[in-house]
Amino acid sequence: MDTDVQLSERDHSPEPVAGEERGSRSSRFSPGSAARAAGAWLRGGGAMRRAGLLLTACLVFLLLLSNFVVQPFLIPSGSMENTLRIGDRVLVNKLAYRFGDEPLRGDVVVFDGRGSFVQEAPVENPVAALVRKGASSVGLMRPAQTDYVKRVVGVGGDRVTCCDARGRLMVNGRPVSEDYLHPGDEPSEVPFDIVVPQGRLWVMGDHRGDSRDSRDHLGEPGGGTVPVGKVIGRVDWIGWPFGRMSSLRQPDAFDGVPAPGAGHSAGPGPGPHG
């Protein structure tokens, strides 16, 4: 092939040919031009378009915040009265146990009861479930029927017994004075004696006379205990109504309880009674 002939036919003009192909593809789609186009689109839609975009951004932010940091939770029943009342909107701290910490005795937690309190999840219409999930994530609707709020009474290794001669709950052989109980309630009308398996929790409502909790599931898989991994978060604040806005204090009822295995038999208790 005669390469010299080909070279002689090249266009030696210093200026590029004008037309569509002038300039690089990257320059036509630069970040600056994209930003200008987005600004023009936003201005062209008027106030309604800007308001819609702002609302969408706020909703996305709230959903991300609810899924990963703090979730509003509507209290659906009286099982935690008077600490939490029906209709209270509480704020669940989802970061409380995310970095290695585990629930402590006295914590009020929200957890997924599937596999412990609920053996078969109720069937729900997919569209209704999606609407409920979105609304409940911002505290506008009741949570899923499989979500529960209770107080942690025993952690892995603890022996929880009810009751001593004075009718008090005992944890690891130490009586617990539960000043958070609903006025007039006994610690439990159902005697029980259980050692909590490692990695699980024994939970009870503060309104013992109106709470379906670990006591009601002793004969089911898990023996009434809840896996730590099913805990959604810790209830740290009451956010609504306005007159009840407050933080939840950590009770001192469990301050004197010894560590699991200290001062009590490590073996399983005699099992449920009654």
Secondary structure, DSSP 8 states (H G I E B T S, - for coil): --HHHHHHTS---SS---STT-S-HHHHT-HHHHHHHHHHHHHHTHHHHHHHHHHHHHHHHHHHHHHHTEEEEE--SSTTTTTS-TT-EEEEETTTTTTS----TT-EEEEE-BTTTBSS-----HHHHHHHHHHHTTTSS---TTEEEEEEEE-TT-EEEE--TTS-EEETTEEE--TTS-TT--S-SS-EEEE--TTEEEEE-SSGGG---GGGGTTSTTTT-EEGGGEEEEEEEEEESGGG-EE----STTTT---TTSSS--S--S----
